[in-house]
Amino acid sequence: METRILIVEEQDQGVRLDKYLSTAMDDCSRSRAQQLIDQEAVRIDDLPVKNSYKVKAGEIGRASCRE
């Protein structure tokens, strides 16, 4: 399992988490991002979040990419 660390940039503020992940991670589709979020494999500032969560600049995201 690979864990990626992402820091939300100012220009990404207010974007839904699933959409943000699909653009920030080249090999991750939006549906795959939604699956990872549903499995609680994605955390923002060490807290589990929902697909509809809107990211804020400066937040630190961790995505555990499971095969």
Buried (B, 14 or more C-beta within 10 A) or exposed (E): EEEBEBEBEEEBBEBBBBBBBBEBBEEBEBEBBBBBBEEEBBBBEEEEBEBEBEBBEEBEBBBBBEE
